[in-house]
Amino acid sequence: MKNAIIYTLEFVAINIICGFAIKYLWELLAEKQTYSSAMMITTVVITNILVIAIFLIARWAEVSPKWLRTRQWKVLTWSVIAALGAIIPSAWIQEQMPELPNFLENEFDMMITNRWGYLAIGLLAPFAEELVFRGAILKSLLRSDKLSPWFAIIISAMLFSLIHMNPTQMPHAFVIGILLGWMYWRTGSILPGIAYHWANNSAAYLIYAFYPSSDIQLIDIFKGSSTNVLMAVGFSLLILIPAIYQLHLWMKTAEIGK
């Protein structure tokens, strides 16, 4: 548990220090103080690269090719399918909940409306967050004799939810954190989680590109028909549930997969 807290604080510290340092340098070099999408994306990209480098160099986490050598392509495929199947049900559940504050709405809008934002949101963030929260934090929790695997997964999901520091994202992050934790526990690899995380973030990026309003709801997308919304939720569940079942059948550790 101690290591999990240390890794979380290290992750937060890197983000805070990089955020302040890049903002200071940006304002120092610019003719006037600006908080642009370019600066936001630069901050996120550099921060994620540093997180990845520090956690790998310090050997707090690792990316071993061992699991990939088992050629479990079905797991990676079903991870992506599960992520796509979860998008509409997750959005629908969130719409049924009381509205939560969205502290990072402006920052998110600035990144997602810039084509370079995909580098930060779709590529680097999934790798960095899986490396830290599953590859380091959950790995250390699973090694504890005092915690059951599911309790360790729940703790890591809570930490994953809290570091988003945005109430509107926290419920979704917690639920997804449990699913990603289960996938890591079953495989011992962060690669299925990266595949899921990448598909989830990429879909969010594309949806926002087509529907740029942050206030848009499912009923707006489905032409004002609540019936169409419920049908979309049901159809998505017919994708999500079988995908999770297939993951349950096919996920193996590298040792078992040899």
N, C-alpha and C positions, 0 to 999 in steps of 0.2 A: 504493500500500500504506500509505503514511504517513497519508493521509486516512482510510482505512478503520479504522486503529487509533485515530485521534483520535475518529472518530464513535462507535466502540464504547465508548471511555473516557467520552465525554460522556454516552452513554446510561446507563452504569453509575453515573456520578457523580450524575446526576439522580435515579436510583432510590435511591441510598444517602442523599443529602442529604434528599430528600423523606421517606424512611422514618424517619430519625431526627427530623426536624423535626416531623412529624405525630405521632409517638409521644410526643415531649416535650410538645407542646401538648395532646394528648389527656389525658395524665396530669396536666398542670397544671390543666386545666379540670374534670376528673372528680373526684368525691369520693374515689375510691380508684383505685389503679393497676389498670387492666384491659387485657387484650389480647383484644378482642372481634372478632367478625366485622364489626361496623360499622366499627371502626377499620381493620381490614385492607382492607375494600372502599374506604373513604375514601382510604386511602393509595394503592391501586392506581389508582383513578379520577383523583385529582389528579395523580399521577405521569405517567400516560399523557397526560392533557391538556397538561401542561407539556412533555412530550417532543414531542408533535405541534406545539405552538405554537412552541417553540424551534427545531426543525428546519425548520419552514416559514418563520419570520421570518428566520432566519439564511440561508435559501436553500441549506441543505445537501441538501435534498430538495424535491420539488415534486409537486403533484397536478395534472397538466395535463388539461383536458377534451378534448384533441386526440384521444386514443385512443378515448374514449367516443363522440365524434362519428362515428366510423367504424361505430358500431352493430354491434359484434361480440358480439351477445347470445349467439350459440352458444358462444363462448369462455367467457363467464361461466357459462352453464348447465352446460357440460361440466366446468368447474372445480369447481362444487358437486357434481356427480355423482361426479367422481374422488375428492373428499374423503370422501364417504359410502362409496364402494367400498373405500377404504383402511383404514377403521376396524377391521374385524374381522381382516383379515390382519396389520395392524400389532400389534394386541393379541395375536394368536396367536404371532407371532414373538417378541414381548417375553416371553411366558410360557415360550418354549423356551430363553431366555437365562438365565444365572445371575442370581439375584436381586440387584438393585443397591439401595444405600441410598436411602431416600426422605426427604430432609431436610425437605421442605416439605409433608409429608402433612397435618399439623395445620392449617397456613395454608390449604391448598387445600380441606380439608374445611369450614373456617369460611366460605370465600367461596362455595363451590358449594351449600351448604345454605341460603344466604340468597338470597331472590328478587332482591335488588339485586346479587348477585354476577354475574348475567348481563351487567349493564352493563359491568363490568370485564373479564370473561372473554370474553364473546361479541361485544361491540361495540367497546370501546376498544382492547383488547389487539391484535386483528388489524390494526386501522388503524395503531396506533403502531409495532408490530413490523415490518410491511411497509414503512412509511415509512422506518424507520431501516435495516433490514437488506437490503432490496432497493432502495429508493428513494435511499438515501445510500451505504451501504457497498458493495453490489454494483455500483452505478452507477460509483463511483470506481474499483473494481477492474477493471471492464470497459474503462475508458478507458486502462489501463496497457498500454504496448507490450510490457512484459516478461512479461505473463501471458496465457495462452490463455483463451478464454471459459470452458471447463470447469474450468480450474484456479481461475479467479476465483470461479466458482460454488461449488466445493468449499471454498475459504477462507471465503467468506461463510456457508456452511452450518456450518462448524466454529465460527465466532464465534457464530452463532445458537444452536448447541447449547450452547456454554459459558456463555452469559449466563443460561441457565435455572438454572444453579447447583444442579442437582438430578440426581444420577447416573441415577436411574430414568427421567427424561424425555429425557436427552441422546441416546440412540440414535435414538429416534423423531424428535426435533427435527432431528437431522443429516440423516436421510433425507428428511424433509419439506422441510428447507431446500434440499436439492439440487433437488427438484421445483419448489419455489417460485422458486428461482433460474433454473431453465430457463425457466419461464413468463415471468419478467421479461426475460430475455435475448431471448426470441422476440418479445415485444410492446413492450418499452420502457415498460411501464406497470405500476404496482403494483396496479391494479384486479383483474385475474384472481387475483393472490395473496391479496388481501383477501377475495375471494369464497370461495376455497378455505379460507383460514384461518378465516373466519367459520363456514363449514359444519362444519369439523373441531371447533372449540371449542364450537359450539352442540350438536353431537351428543354430545360428551363431557359437557356440562352436563346434557342430557336423560337420558342413560344413568345418570348418577350420581343423578339425581332418582328414577329408578325402582329403581335398585340402589345404595343409599347406602353399602354396605360397601366400604371401600377394598381389602379382600382378595379380593373376588369375582373369579372367573375365568370364562372362556368356558364351561367345562364346567358351571358352576353355572347360568349363564343358559340353557343348552340342556339342562336337566333331566338332567344327569349322563351324557349320551351323547357319547362322543368321536366317534362317527360323525356326529352332528348338527353338532358343532363343525367337522369337516373339510368337511362339505357347505356350511356357512355360509361357510367360508373360500373354498371353490371358487366358490360363487355370487357372493361379493363380488369375486373376481378377474375374473369374467365381466362385472362392472360396471366395475372399475378399469381393466383393460387396454384395452377399447374406448374408455373415456373419455380415456385418455392418447393413444391413437391419434387420436381425433377432435381433441384439442387440437393434436397435431402437424400435422394437416391444416389447421386453421382459424386458428391463431394467426398474426397478422401485426402488424407495426408500424403506427403511425398513417399513416406516409408511404405504405406499400404498400397500406394499407387504403382510401385515398382513391379 
